[in-house]
Amino acid sequence: METENLAIFSVLWAVVYLSIASLVLRRRGEAVARAVSLYGAAAAIWEIGLALLYQGWFTPQAPNFLMWHVTMGGYILTLFFLLVNLEFLQANREARTWFWLGLVWGVCLLLAVTDLLPLSRLMPEASRVTLLRVVIALSWLTLFFSMGMATIVAYYRASQPLHKNRLIFWILALGFIAGGDALLLADATALGEGLRIIGVVIAAYVALTHNLIDLFEMALKSILLLLTTSLAVVAYAGIFLIMQAQIQSAWQLNPWLWGLILAILSVFMVNPVLNLVNRAVNRLVLGKQYDPGAIVRGYSMGINNIVELNLLARTAQQLLVKTFDIERVYLFLVDETIEDGVGYYLLRYVTVNEEDSNRDGRLRVNDPVAVYLNQAKKPLTQYDIDLLPPFKAISAETRAWLNSLGVDVLVPIFSRNGWVGMLTLGPKLSGVRYFDDELVLLTTLADQTAVALENARLFSDTVKLNEDLVRAQKALEAANLHLREMDEVKSAFIGVITHELRTPFANMAFSLQLLNLYGRESFTPEQREQLQQLNASLRSARQMVDNLVMLASFLNKQVELGIESLLMRDLIVDALTPLKDMAKDKGVSLQLEMVGDLKAVIGDRNLLTNAIAQLVHNAIKFNKSGGKVWLTCWMMDEQVYLDVKDTGIGVPAEKLPLLWDIFTQVADPLRRGVEGLGLGLALVKYIVAAHGGHVWAESQPGEGSVFGFCLPTVRSKSLPIHLAVTSPPAKT
């Protein structure tokens, strides 16, 4: 009858183990859950085997076969739980060696049980049973000792309270299973099975549950309840007894009446004291207490008026460290960027003091941590990152960065512009975890930080922009100074070269004059033609040198105007006289039109004549054979206007303003093959500007161009220099 009861209990235990295994299989994505489920299945098979043995389904061939089965089955289950423990602790290769050593040892024991080893057959049955029990006990003790030490070491190495709490549960499971196995080895089957079931249930609870019951908090609250209850009982009892004696001695009252009086007096006298004691014990046992409203108000007032990022980070750090009594707080700015086609969140650490090292990091946009913070918009604990399945896929770079920070909680900061920052909080100095109400409070504080952070970022960006502008201005000033220096060098170079060229040109002109006077009659016609071309080339070269000298004078601001009253007709005639032969040789006709009565202009005769000649010279030079050149002069708004129109090749509109610059002709493809340095129009601009006027131009490619200028008719004390290039005014 006893074996039948044992068989029934074994079947019941098997059902319990199978239920646990099937329940844990819901978390088949985790190795710990799979290992616990495997252990439950193995324990169920072992219990079914025991039930069959108790029912006599097997006929043992050796004495004490039932003892062998119980002993070896318990040892094999110990090996299974060692595997579960290794998965739970995520043990390294060296720790897993214990499992393989235990497995080899178990195989050797099994061989000994089945009489396959020659040595075992030489021993008496009693000695062999005793030896086997001792060996199994030692091996079992070794395996559980290794598991216990590994778990305890992991507990002391864990830095986060939630991990420590999880390890405490696992230590309890390990203790119950070890105790149950020890009782099974001592033939206390019923009690051993009960303890093992409790241990397996605790292990399954750890595998199935992420947010475990906080044993530390529960123990502290129990202590608090015990202390306050004891104090209340002692206080009420003492006051009741003292007042009872006093009242009974003074008045002979009905027991019900004086009992009511005592109760009322006790409430009014004891309850305030108990409330004070309760708060003191609560603070002593559970740690620092919070007033969320006061914390939010104080935090908001502390950071709202700060616009400097480093000061904001320092203030937020001080307030949070003081409020939550924590080791460290870091503030990060979050910016989204794309690198090599991959989206990233750049987390830039806001330095609190210069001794802080760089803690910058980055997260892929699709990183599980970034996805959670963006979607949930609430704090994320390091405990969740370590254990929840969605965070198993985070990159090694992200995990290394988080480990380097050594923080317990990540608190995102969101504004209207999205994810703009993040607060990271380290562990509490008290070693207590962050409770749910504290995480809610941190979310509220992050919302308060968002406004201040946006203002600080805007201020920081403004300061940075201002610094960039100052640097750009300094660079521009340096570049302008360099350009002025180069311009002065260029002007000096032009002046020196042109002055040095005048002497050889004068010598060449003198030699050509001698040839014309004394040798021309003896020259052949070909030599006379060559001499004529040489004279023309020399005149052109001297004109270029004179233009360079004049340009250098303008650049060096050394031009002195010979002021006199001048008529435009006289200036135009003086300018056209030397150009008539050039126009005749090219077949270009010159026409002059003077519109209305023209007032005299005030200026330098030679320079103004030169300016008119430059415009007419260009109109002839870039004209086609048989073309025309029109000179028109008119008055408007006390200004004398002159334009020169031709039927030449024309200039694209986008290049018109550039023609007034120095040496433009050299880089102008429309003028390649035409002699000249491209100084003519530049000289016109400088001459006109020196007289207080301005120039303009208009052109159509293939149809011709119009170049002109205007001059004031009344000279002021100081003529302004206008280098503007404008459109031609209407002629009246």
C-alpha positions in Angstrom: 0.0 0.0 0.0 2.9 2.3 0.8 4.4 1.8 -2.7 1.1 2.5 -4.3 0.9 5.9 -2.4 4.4 6.7 -3.5 3.5 5.9 -7.1 0.5 8.2 -6.9 2.6 11.0 -5.5 5.2 10.5 -8.2 2.6 10.8 -10.9 1.3 14.0 -9.2 4.8 15.4 -9.1 5.3 14.5 -12.7 2.1 16.4 -13.6 3.4 19.4 -11.7 6.8 19.3 -13.5 5.2 18.9 -16.9 2.9 21.9 -16.2 5.9 24.0 -15.2 7.8 22.9 -18.3 4.8 23.7 -20.6 4.3 27.0 -18.9 7.9 28.1 -19.3 7.9 27.1 -22.9 5.9 30.3 -23.6 9.2 32.1 -23.3 11.0 29.8 -25.7 12.9 32.7 -27.1 15.2 32.7 -24.0 17.9 30.2 -23.2 17.1 30.2 -19.5 13.4 29.4 -20.1 14.3 26.6 -22.4 16.7 25.2 -19.8 14.1 25.4 -17.0 11.6 23.7 -19.3 14.1 20.9 -20.1 14.8 20.4 -16.4 11.0 20.2 -15.7 10.6 17.6 -18.5 13.5 15.6 -17.2 12.2 15.7 -13.7 8.7 14.6 -14.9 10.3 11.6 -16.7 12.2 10.7 -13.6 9.0 10.8 -11.5 7.2 8.6 -14.0 10.1 6.1 -13.9 9.8 6.1 -10.1 6.0 5.5 -10.3 6.6 2.6 -12.6 9.2 1.1 -10.3 6.8 1.5 -7.3 4.2 -0.3 -9.3 6.6 -3.2 -10.1 6.7 -2.7 -13.8 10.4 -3.3 -13.7 12.0 -6.4 -12.2 15.3 -5.3 -10.6 18.3 -7.5 -11.4 20.4 -6.2 -8.6 19.8 -5.6 -4.9 18.9 -2.0 -3.9 17.9 -1.3 -7.5 15.3 1.3 -6.3 18.0 3.1 -4.3 20.2 3.1 -7.3 17.5 4.6 -9.5 16.6 7.4 -7.0 20.2 8.2 -6.4 21.3 8.3 -10.0 18.1 10.0 -11.1 18.7 12.7 -8.5 22.3 13.1 -9.7 21.2 13.4 -13.3 18.7 16.1 -12.4 21.5 17.9 -10.6 23.4 17.9 -13.8 20.4 19.3 -15.6 20.0 22.1 -13.1 23.7 22.9 -13.4 23.1 23.5 -17.1 20.1 25.7 -16.2 22.3 27.6 -13.8 25.0 28.1 -16.4 22.5 29.5 -18.8 21.1 31.8 -16.2 24.4 33.2 -15.3 25.6 33.3 -18.9 28.7 31.5 -17.7 31.9 31.4 -19.7 33.6 28.3 -21.1 35.5 27.6 -17.9 32.4 27.5 -15.9 30.7 25.1 -18.3 33.6 22.7 -17.7 31.8 21.8 -14.5 28.9 20.5 -16.4 31.0 18.2 -18.6 33.0 17.0 -15.6 29.8 16.2 -13.8 28.4 14.4 -16.8 31.5 12.2 -17.2 31.4 11.5 -13.5 27.7 10.5 -13.8 28.5 8.1 -16.7 31.2 6.4 -14.6 28.8 6.0 -11.7 26.2 4.6 -14.1 28.7 2.0 -15.3 29.4 1.1 -11.7 25.8 0.6 -11.0 25.2 -1.7 -13.9 28.3 -3.9 -13.0 30.0 -3.0 -16.3 33.2 -2.1 -14.5 35.4 -5.1 -13.4 36.5 -3.3 -10.3 32.9 -2.9 -9.0 32.3 -6.7 -9.3 35.3 -7.4 -7.0 33.8 -5.4 -4.1 31.2 -6.7 -1.7 27.6 -5.5 -2.3 27.4 -3.5 1.0 30.8 -1.8 0.4 29.9 -1.0 -3.1 26.6 0.6 -2.0 28.3 2.6 0.7 31.1 3.7 -1.6 28.6 4.7 -4.4 26.5 6.7 -2.0 29.6 8.5 -0.7 30.9 9.2 -4.2 27.5 10.5 -5.4 27.1 12.7 -2.3 30.6 14.2 -2.9 29.9 14.8 -6.6 26.5 16.3 -5.8 28.0 18.5 -3.2 30.8 19.6 -5.6 28.3 20.5 -8.3 26.0 22.5 -6.0 29.0 24.2 -4.4 30.2 25.3 -7.8 26.7 26.6 -8.7 26.3 28.4 -5.4 29.7 30.0 -5.6 29.2 31.1 -9.2 25.8 32.6 -8.3 27.1 34.4 -5.2 30.0 35.9 -7.1 27.6 37.1 -9.8 25.5 38.7 -7.1 28.4 40.7 -5.7 29.6 41.7 -9.1 26.1 43.0 -10.1 26.0 46.7 -9.8 22.2 47.2 -10.3 19.7 46.5 -7.6 17.2 44.8 -10.0 19.9 42.3 -11.1 20.8 41.6 -7.5 17.1 41.0 -6.7 16.9 38.6 -9.6 19.9 36.7 -8.3 18.4 36.6 -4.8 15.4 34.7 -6.3 17.8 32.4 -8.1 19.8 31.7 -5.0 16.5 30.8 -3.2 15.6 28.5 -6.1 19.1 26.9 -5.9 18.8 26.5 -2.1 15.4 24.8 -2.3 16.5 22.4 -5.0 19.8 21.7 -3.3 17.9 21.0 0.0 15.4 18.8 -1.8 18.1 16.8 -3.5 19.9 16.4 -0.2 16.8 15.0 1.4 16.3 12.7 -1.5 19.8 11.3 -1.1 19.0 10.8 2.6 15.8 8.8 1.5 13.4 11.6 2.8 11.5 11.4 -0.5 8.3 13.3 0.3 10.0 16.3 1.9 12.7 16.3 -0.7 10.2 16.3 -3.5 8.3 19.2 -1.9 11.5 21.4 -1.6 12.5 20.6 -5.1 9.1 21.6 -6.5 9.3 24.9 -4.6 12.8 25.5 -6.1 11.6 24.7 -9.6 8.6 27.0 -9.2 10.9 29.9 -8.1 13.2 29.2 -11.1 10.2 29.2 -13.4 9.0 32.4 -11.9 12.4 34.0 -12.6 12.4 32.7 -16.2 8.8 33.8 -16.9 8.8 37.2 -15.1 10.8 40.3 -16.0 9.8 42.6 -13.2 10.2 40.4 -10.1 8.9 41.2 -6.7 11.4 43.3 -4.9 12.4 41.2 -2.0 14.5 44.0 -0.5 11.5 46.4 -0.6 9.1 43.8 0.7 11.4 42.9 3.6 11.9 46.6 4.4 8.1 47.2 4.3 7.6 44.2 6.5 10.1 45.6 9.0 8.4 49.0 8.9 5.0 47.4 9.5 6.4 45.4 12.4 8.1 48.4 14.0 5.2 50.7 13.7 2.7 48.1 14.9 4.9 47.3 17.9 5.3 51.0 18.7 1.6 51.6 18.4 0.8 48.6 20.7 3.3 49.6 23.3 2.2 53.3 23.2 -1.5 52.5 23.4 -1.1 50.0 26.1 1.2 52.2 28.2 -1.0 55.3 28.0 -4.2 53.2 28.5 -2.8 51.6 31.7 -1.5 54.9 33.1 -4.7 56.8 32.4 -6.8 54.0 33.6 -5.1 54.1 37.0 -5.5 57.9 37.2 -9.1 58.0 36.2 -10.2 55.1 38.4 -8.5 56.7 41.5 -10.1 60.1 40.8 -13.6 59.1 39.7 -15.7 56.0 40.2 -17.0 55.8 36.7 -18.8 53.2 34.7 -16.2 50.9 33.0 -17.7 51.6 29.6 -17.6 55.4 30.1 -14.0 55.6 31.3 -13.0 53.1 28.5 -14.5 55.5 25.9 -12.7 58.4 27.5 -9.4 56.6 27.5 -9.8 55.6 23.8 -10.5 59.3 22.8 -7.6 60.6 24.8 -5.3 57.9 23.4 -6.2 58.8 19.8 -5.5 62.5 20.3 -2.3 61.9 22.2 -0.7 58.9 20.6 -1.6 59.3 16.9 0.4 62.4 16.2 3.4 60.8 17.9 2.9 57.6 15.9 2.7 59.6 12.7 6.1 61.2 13.4 7.6 57.9 14.4 6.1 56.3 11.3 7.7 58.9 9.0 11.0 58.6 10.8 11.0 54.8 10.6 9.9 55.0 6.9 12.7 57.3 6.1 15.2 55.2 8.0 14.1 51.9 6.5 12.9 52.7 3.0 15.3 55.6 2.4 14.7 59.1 1.1 11.0 60.1 0.6 9.9 62.5 -2.2 7.4 65.3 -2.6 6.9 65.2 -6.4 5.2 68.5 -6.6 7.9 70.3 -4.7 10.6 68.5 -6.7 9.1 69.5 -10.0 8.7 73.2 -8.9 12.2 73.4 -7.5 13.7 71.8 -10.6 11.7 74.0 -13.0 12.7 77.1 -11.1 16.3 76.0 -11.1 16.8 75.5 -14.8 14.2 77.6 -16.6 16.3 80.8 -16.8 19.5 79.1 -17.9 20.5 79.6 -21.5 24.1 78.3 -21.4 24.4 74.5 -22.1 27.2 73.7 -19.7 25.6 75.6 -16.9 22.3 73.9 -17.6 23.9 70.4 -17.5 25.7 71.3 -14.2 22.5 72.6 -12.6 20.4 69.6 -13.7 23.1 67.3 -12.5 23.2 69.0 -9.0 19.5 69.0 -8.6 19.0 65.4 -9.7 21.9 64.1 -7.6 20.5 65.9 -4.6 17.0 64.8 -5.2 17.6 61.1 -5.8 20.9 60.7 -4.0 22.6 59.2 -7.0 26.2 58.8 -8.1 26.2 60.5 -11.5 24.0 62.3 -14.1 24.9 63.0 -17.7 23.1 65.2 -20.1 23.3 64.5 -23.9 22.2 66.5 -26.9 20.6 64.3 -29.6 20.9 65.2 -33.3 19.9 63.0 -36.3 22.3 62.6 -39.2 23.0 60.3 -42.1 26.4 58.7 -42.6 27.0 56.5 -45.7 23.3 56.2 -46.3 22.6 55.0 -42.7 20.6 57.1 -40.3 22.1 57.7 -36.8 21.3 59.6 -33.7 24.4 61.5 -32.5 24.5 61.8 -28.7 26.8 64.7 -27.8 27.8 64.9 -24.1 27.3 68.3 -22.5 30.5 68.8 -20.5 29.9 69.7 -16.8 33.6 70.3 -16.0 36.8 70.2 -18.0 38.0 67.0 -16.2 35.1 65.0 -17.7 36.2 62.8 -20.6 34.4 62.6 -23.8 31.3 60.4 -23.5 29.8 61.0 -27.0 27.9 58.1 -28.5 25.7 57.3 -31.4 22.7 55.0 -32.1 21.4 53.7 -35.3 18.0 54.9 -36.1 16.8 51.2 -36.1 18.7 50.3 -33.0 16.3 48.7 -30.4 17.3 51.3 -27.8 16.6 54.2 -30.2 13.3 52.7 -31.4 12.1 52.1 -27.8 12.9 55.6 -26.6 11.4 57.2 -29.8 8.1 55.2 -29.5 7.6 54.9 -25.8 9.0 58.3 -24.8 9.6 57.1 -21.3 12.6 56.0 -19.2 14.5 52.8 -20.1 16.5 50.9 -17.4 19.7 49.1 -18.0 18.0 46.1 -16.4 15.5 46.1 -19.3 18.3 46.4 -21.9 20.1 43.5 -20.3 17.2 41.1 -20.1 14.3 41.9 -22.4 14.4 40.0 -25.7 13.9 43.0 -28.0 17.2 44.5 -26.8 19.2 41.3 -27.6 19.8 42.8 -31.1 21.6 46.0 -30.0 25.0 46.4 -31.6 28.2 45.7 -29.7 29.1 49.4 -30.1 25.9 50.5 -28.4 26.3 48.0 -25.6 30.0 49.0 -25.0 29.0 52.7 -24.9 26.2 52.0 -22.3 28.6 50.0 -20.2 31.1 52.8 -20.3 28.6 55.2 -18.9 27.7 52.9 -16.0 24.2 54.3 -15.7 20.9 52.6 -14.5 18.3 54.7 -16.3 18.0 56.5 -19.7 15.5 59.3 -19.7 14.7 60.7 -23.2 13.9 64.4 -23.6 11.4 65.3 -26.3 10.1 68.6 -27.6 8.1 69.8 -30.5 11.1 69.2 -32.7 11.3 65.5 -31.7 14.0 63.8 -29.7 16.4 66.6 -28.6 18.2 65.2 -25.6 18.7 62.5 -23.0 19.4 62.3 -19.2 21.3 59.3 -18.0 21.2 58.5 -14.2 23.7 56.3 -12.4 22.8 54.0 -9.5 21.6 55.3 -6.2 24.2 55.6 -3.4 21.8 53.7 -1.1 21.8 50.7 -3.5 18.0 50.8 -3.8 16.5 50.5 -7.3 14.5 53.1 -9.1 10.8 52.6 -8.3 7.9 53.1 -10.8 6.8 56.4 -9.2 10.4 57.7 -9.5 10.5 56.8 -13.2 7.2 58.8 -13.7 8.8 61.7 -11.8 11.9 61.5 -14.0 9.6 61.7 -17.1 8.1 64.9 -15.8 11.5 66.4 -15.0 12.6 65.5 -18.6 9.6 67.4 -19.9 10.7 70.4 -17.8 14.2 70.0 -19.2 13.0 70.1 -22.8 12.1 73.8 -22.8 15.3 74.8 -21.1 17.3 72.6 -23.4 15.7 74.0 -26.5 16.4 77.6 -25.3 20.0 76.6 -24.4 20.6 75.0 -27.8 19.2 78.0 -29.6 21.4 80.3 -27.5 24.4 78.0 -28.1 23.7 77.9 -31.8 23.4 81.7 -31.8 26.7 82.1 -29.9 28.4 79.6 -32.3 27.0 81.5 -35.3 28.3 84.7 -33.9 31.7 83.2 -33.3 31.7 81.9 -36.8 30.8 85.3 -38.1 33.5 86.9 -36.1 36.0 84.4 -37.4 34.7 84.9 -40.9 35.0 88.7 -40.5 38.5 88.4 -39.3 39.4 86.0 -42.2 37.7 88.5 -44.6 39.6 91.4 -43.1 42.8 89.4 -43.4 41.9 88.5 -47.0 41.1 92.1 -47.8 44.4 93.2 -46.3 46.2 90.6 -48.4 44.3 91.8 -51.5 45.2 95.4 -50.8 48.8 94.4 -50.3 48.8 92.4 -53.5 47.0 95.3 -55.3 49.7 97.7 -54.0 52.4 95.3 -55.2 50.7 94.9 -58.5 50.4 98.7 -58.9 54.0 99.2 -57.9 55.1 96.5 -60.3 53.1 98.0 -63.2 54.5 101.5 -62.4 58.1 100.3 -62.2 57.9 98.2 -65.4 56.1 100.9 -67.4 58.5 103.6 -66.4 61.5 101.3 -67.1 60.0 100.5 -70.6 59.7 104.2 -71.5 63.5 104.6 -71.9 64.0 101.8 -74.5 60.9 102.9 -76.3 62.2 106.5 -76.5 65.5 105.2 -77.8 63.7 103.1 -80.4 61.6 106.1 -81.5 64.7 108.2 -81.8 66.4 105.6 -84.0 63.3 105.4 -86.2 63.2 109.1 -86.6 66.9 109.1 -87.7 66.0 106.3 -90.2 63.1 108.4 -91.5 65.2 111.5 -91.9 68.5 110.1 -93.4 67.9 106.6 -94.7 64.4 106.5 -96.1 65.5 107.7 -99.6 67.9 104.8 -100.0 65.4 102.1 -98.8 63.7 99.8 -101.3 59.9 99.9 -101.3 59.8 96.7 -99.2 62.1 98.3 -96.6 60.0 101.5 -96.5 56.9 99.4 -95.9 58.7 97.5 -93.1 59.8 100.8 -91.6 56.2 102.1 -91.7 54.9 99.0 -89.9 57.7 99.4 -87.4 56.6 102.9 -86.7 53.0 101.8 -86.2 53.9 99.0 -83.9 56.1 101.3 -81.8 53.2 103.8 -81.5 50.9 101.0 -80.4 53.4 99.8 -77.8 54.0 103.3 -76.5 50.3 103.7 -76.2 50.1 100.5 -74.1 52.8 101.7 -71.9 51.2 105.1 -71.5 47.9 103.3 -70.6 49.8 101.2 -68.0 51.4 104.3 -66.5 48.0 106.0 -66.3 46.4 102.9 -64.7 49.2 102.7 -62.2 48.6 106.3 -61.3 44.9 105.7 -60.7 45.6 102.5 -58.6 48.1 104.4 -56.5 45.8 107.4 -56.2 48.5 109.7 -57.6 46.4 111.3 -60.4 46.0 115.0 -60.2 43.3 116.5 -62.4 44.0 119.7 -64.5 40.7 121.4 -63.9 39.2 123.7 -66.6 35.9 124.4 -68.3 35.6 122.2 -71.4 33.1 121.8 -74.3 32.2 118.3 -75.2 32.4 119.0 -79.0 36.0 120.2 -78.6 36.9 117.0 -76.6 35.2 114.8 -79.2 37.0 116.5 -82.1 40.4 116.1 -80.3 39.7 112.5 -79.7 38.5 111.6 -83.3 41.4 113.4 -85.1 44.0 110.7 -84.6 41.5 107.9 -85.2 40.2 108.9 -88.6 43.0 107.1 -90.5 42.3 103.9 -88.5 38.6 104.1 -89.3 39.4 104.8 -93.0 41.8 101.9 -93.2 39.2 99.5 -91.8 36.3 101.0 -93.9 34.3 102.1 -90.8 32.4 105.4 -91.0 32.2 107.8 -88.1 29.1 109.9 -87.3 28.6 112.6 -84.6 25.3 113.9 -83.2 25.1 116.7 -80.6 21.6 116.8 -79.2 20.4 120.2 -77.9 22.5 122.9 -76.1 25.3 121.3 -74.1 26.8 123.0 -71.1 30.5 122.9 -70.4 31.9 120.2 -68.2 34.6 120.8 -65.6 37.6 118.4 -65.8 41.0 117.4 -67.2 41.2 117.9 -71.0 43.8 115.2 -71.6 42.1 112.5 -69.5 38.6 113.1 -70.9 39.9 113.2 -74.5 41.7 109.9 -73.7 38.4 108.4 -72.4 36.5 109.3 -75.5 39.3 108.1 -77.7 39.4 104.7 -75.9 35.7 104.2 -76.5 35.9 105.1 -80.2 39.1 103.1 -80.7 37.4 100.0 -79.3 34.3 100.6 -81.5 36.5 100.7 -84.6 38.8 97.8 -83.6 36.0 95.4 -82.9 33.8 96.5 -85.8 33.5 94.7 -89.1 34.7 96.1 -92.5 32.1 98.6 -93.8 30.6 99.1 -90.3 29.5 102.3 -88.6 30.3 104.1 -85.4 27.9 106.7 -84.0 28.8 109.3 -81.3 25.9 110.9 -79.6 26.1 113.6 -76.9 23.1 115.1 -74.9 22.1 116.8 -71.7 19.8 115.6 -68.8 19.5 116.6 -65.2 22.6 118.8 -65.2 24.6 115.9 -66.6 26.3 115.6 -70.0 26.0 112.2 -71.6 28.1 110.6 -74.3 27.6 107.1 -75.9 29.5 105.4 -78.7 27.5 102.8 -80.7 29.0 100.4 -83.2 27.9 97.5 -85.5 30.6 95.2 -84.2 30.6 91.6 -82.9 28.8 92.4 -79.7 29.2 91.0 -76.1 27.0 88.6 -74.1 25.0 90.3 -71.4 26.6 88.4 -68.6 30.1 89.6 -69.6 29.3 93.3 -69.9 30.1 94.2 -66.3 33.4 92.4 -66.5 34.6 94.4 -69.5 35.3 97.4 -67.2 37.8 95.4 -65.2 41.5 95.4 -65.7 43.0 92.9 -68.3 39.6 91.6 -69.2 40.5 91.2 -72.8 43.1 88.6 -72.0 40.5 86.1 -70.8 37.7 87.1 -73.2 37.3 84.5 -76.0 35.4 87.1 -78.1 38.5 89.2 -78.3 41.2 86.7 -78.9 43.4 87.5 -81.9 42.8 91.3 -81.3 45.8 93.3 -80.1 45.7 95.1 -76.8 45.9 94.4 -73.0 42.2 95.2 -72.3 43.0 98.4 -70.3 41.0 100.8 -72.4 37.6 100.4 -70.8 39.1 100.1 -67.3 40.9 103.5 -67.9 37.6 105.0 -69.1 35.9 103.9 -65.9 38.7 105.3 -63.7 38.8 108.6 -65.6 35.0 109.1 -65.5 34.9 108.1 -61.8 37.6 110.7 -61.0 35.4 113.4 -62.6 32.3 112.3 -60.5 30.6 110.4 -63.3 29.7 106.8 -64.1 29.8 104.5 -67.1 27.4 102.0 -68.7 27.2 99.5 -71.5 24.7 97.4 -73.5 25.2 94.9 -76.2 23.7 92.2 -78.3 26.1 89.5 -79.7 26.3 89.9 -83.5 24.5 93.2 -83.5 26.9 95.6 -81.9 27.4 97.4 -78.6 26.9 100.8 -76.9 29.4 102.1 -74.4 29.0 105.5 -72.7 29.5 107.7 -69.7 28.1 110.9 -68.1 29.8 113.8 -66.4 28.5 116.5 -64.1 28.4 120.1 -65.5 29.1 121.7 -62.1 32.1 120.5 -60.1 31.7 120.2 -56.4 34.5 120.8 -53.9 35.3 117.1 -53.9 34.1 114.9 -56.7 32.7 111.5 -55.5 34.2 108.5 -57.2 31.4 106.4 -58.7 32.5 103.1 -60.2 28.9 102.0 -60.9 28.1 100.4 -64.3 24.5 101.4 -65.2 22.1 101.3 -68.1 22.1 104.2 -70.6 19.6 107.0 -69.9 17.0 108.2 -72.3 18.3 110.9 -74.8 16.5 114.3 -74.8 
